[in-house]
Amino acid sequence: MSEVDVIDEDAKHILYANLQDRKCDLWHEKERQAVDYIFQKCTFGDVVFAICEECIKRLQDDDWILLFCINCSSSMWIYKPEAKKPWLYKKGEHIIWMPGCLYCSCVE
């Protein structure tokens, strides 16, 4: 996954300076220490979130796909081999950006 310039370099330096205080922004049963950030442009705008080592590994594994809600930042991992409809997920696709989800109920 390549990094996209969605924020300026000064803002990135501030984020990385405070990384040791950040937890992974993705859902986990137990909090995990963030080790990096994802900077991504998507259909709905620019997205930046802190990510842990486990999540980085999943994003690099074609068996996993992340569903991420742009509106409320909730997330859910889908294990493709056990998905009810695996044909919905394209090979090489690692994140599906959603404009809303069941948690925030913003989809009309």
C-alpha positions in Angstrom: 0.0 0.0 0.0 1.5 3.3 -1.0 1.4 6.5 1.0 -0.6 9.3 -0.5 0.1 13.0 0.2 -3.1 13.9 2.0 -1.6 16.2 4.6 1.4 18.4 4.6 4.8 17.4 5.9 4.6 19.5 9.0 1.4 17.8 10.1 3.0 14.4 9.5 6.0 15.3 11.7 3.6 16.3 14.5 1.7 13.0 14.1 4.8 10.9 14.2 6.2 12.9 17.2 3.2 11.8 19.2 3.0 8.2 17.9 4.3 6.7 21.1 1.2 8.0 22.9 -1.3 6.7 20.3 -3.3 3.4 20.3 -4.4 1.7 17.1 -7.5 3.4 15.7 -8.9 0.2 14.4 -11.2 -2.1 16.5 -9.5 -4.5 18.9 -10.8 -6.3 22.0 -7.7 -5.0 23.8 -6.0 -1.7 22.9 -2.8 -2.0 20.9 0.1 0.4 20.6 0.2 2.2 17.2 3.4 1.9 15.2 2.5 3.8 12.1 -0.2 5.9 10.3 -2.2 5.2 7.2 -2.5 8.3 5.0 -5.0 7.5 2.2 -7.2 9.3 -0.3 -10.6 7.7 -1.0 -13.8 8.5 -2.7 -15.1 10.3 0.4 -12.0 12.4 1.2 -8.7 12.1 2.9 -8.3 9.6 5.8 -5.6 9.4 8.4 -5.5 6.8 11.2 -3.0 5.2 13.6 -2.3 1.5 13.0 -0.7 -1.3 15.0 1.7 -4.0 13.8 -1.0 -6.7 13.7 -3.2 -4.5 11.4 -0.3 -3.7 9.1 0.3 -7.4 8.6 -3.4 -8.0 7.9 -3.4 -5.1 5.3 -0.6 -6.9 3.5 -2.3 -10.3 3.6 -4.8 -11.0 0.7 -6.9 -13.1 3.0 -8.0 -10.1 5.0 -10.0 -7.0 4.1 -10.8 -4.0 6.3 -14.2 -2.4 6.3 -13.8 1.2 7.4 -16.6 3.8 8.0 -15.6 7.3 7.0 -18.4 8.8 9.0 -17.7 7.3 12.5 -14.3 5.6 12.0 -15.6 2.2 13.0 -13.9 -0.7 11.5 -14.3 -4.5 11.0 -11.9 -7.1 9.6 -13.3 -9.7 7.2 -11.4 -13.0 6.7 -12.1 -13.7 3.1 -11.7 -17.5 3.1 -14.6 -17.7 5.6 -16.7 -14.8 4.1 -20.3 -15.7 3.2 -19.8 -13.9 -0.1 -16.1 -13.9 -0.9 -16.7 -12.9 -4.6 -17.6 -9.4 -3.3 -14.0 -8.8 -2.4 -11.5 -8.2 -5.2 -8.0 -9.8 -5.0 -5.5 -7.1 -3.9 -8.2 -5.0 -2.3 -7.4 -4.4 1.3 -9.7 -1.6 2.5 -13.3 -0.9 1.6 -14.2 2.7 2.5 -17.8 3.0 3.5 -19.7 6.3 3.7 -21.7 5.0 6.7 -22.3 1.8 8.7 -24.8 0.1 11.0 -23.1 1.8 14.0 -23.6 5.4 12.8 -26.7 4.8 10.7 -25.8 7.5 8.2 -26.5 5.5 5.1 -29.7 6.7 3.6 
